[in-house]
């Protein structure tokens, strides 16, 4: 049985490193703003084992005029737990939290390989494909809420 809980930024590293920063030092898993009071992190658990994570930041993207924006970052599920709907659980928890904050828009930088997943959840690409150095190709994606 899977459950989603709010977790600390440090707890996210156990999934961020192998999925998002494989082979890189643990310091690469620390994101600017991780420990700000308005930042929250969610983890999905298989029993007592953390198997997926997402972080929610109150950050505005300069391409969007909406006043109240939130950014999703670091969404990841361990490979052996992928394709089980856990990404949907994490996205639902993040979106519910963000809606409670009275936001206008959710945005994020989506890895090119994840665009289909986010399209199914109602997100739209904004702009052209771009490269995040040492991470890979991404699109900005967004959803009005």
N, C-alpha and C positions, 0 to 999 in steps of 0.2 A: 504494500500500500504506500502510495506516495503522498507527501505532505509538503506544503510551502510555508516557510517561516522567515521572519525578518532575521538577518544575521549581521555580523560585523564586517567591516571591510577586510580585515585580516583573514577571516574565514573564506572569503572569495578566492584567495590565492591558490587553494588546493584544487580549484577547477580552472581558474584563469591561466595558471602556468602550463599545464599539460595541453589545454585546448587552444588557448589564444597566444601563448608565448612559449611554445615548445622549444626546448634547448636553450632558452634564455635564462638569465639570472632572475631570482625571485623579485629583485627590485623592479624589474620591468612590469610586474603585476600591480604596482602601486600607481594609481591614477590620481592626477591633480583633482582635488575636491572630494576624494574618497571619505574624508572624515569631517566634512563640514556638517553642521547641525541639520541642514535641509536635505542632505544626501541620505538615501536609504538603500539597503541591499537586501535582496531576497534569495533564499536558497531552496531548492527542491531536494527532499530527502527520500531515499529508499530505505525504509526503517530508520536506522540511526546514521546512515551514510549519506553525506552531502554529495549529490551527483550533478547538480546544475545550479547556475547562478545568473542573476541580472542585477545591475545597479541603476539607480534612478537619481539623476542630478538636476537641480534647478539651474539650468543654463540656457541662454538664448542663442540661437543661430542667427548670424547677421543677414541671411537671405530671407528670413521670415519677419514680417511686420508685427505679428501677434505679440501682445505684451506679456503674456504669462505662458512661458514655454518650459517644458521638461525634456531632458535628453536621457535616452536609454543608452547604457554602455556595458560592455563586457558580458553580453549574454552568451552563455556557453553551457553545454551539456556534455558530460564525459562520453566518449565515443561508444562505449558498450551500452549506454542508456539512451542513445539517440534513436529517433524514429518510434518513440513510445508515447508521444504527446506531451512530454515534459516541457518542451519549449512553449507550448500553448499554455500550460499551467503557470509558468513564469511570466509570460506576457500578460496573462489575465491578472495576476497579482500586481504587477507593475502598473498596468492601466487602471485598475481599481484604485490604487493608492493615488495615482496622478489625478484621476477624476475628482477624488475627495479634496484635492488641493485647489480645485476650481480653475484648472488650466484651460488654455485655448488650443494648444498644439503640443504633440509629442513628436520628437525628431531623433534621428541617430544616424551614424555612419554604418551602413550595412556592408558586410563582406559580400562580394559579388556572388559567391556561391549560396548565400542565404536570402537573396532577393525574392525568390519564389515563395519561401516560407512567409516572409513579411507581406507580400502581395496578398496571399490568402487571408491574412489577418486585417486587410483593409488599408495597408500602407502604400504610398505612392512614391515613386522616384522623383527627385528634384535635381535637375542638372545632369552633368556628364560624369562618367566614370573617372575616378581619380585614384592616385596611389598614396597610401600611407606608408612612408619609408619603413622598411624592415617588418611590415605587417602584411601588405598586399593591396589589391584593388578593391575599392569601395564605391558605393553610391550614398548620397544623402537621401534618406527616406523620411516621410512624415505622415501624420494623420491628424485631422482636426477632431477635437473632442468636445 
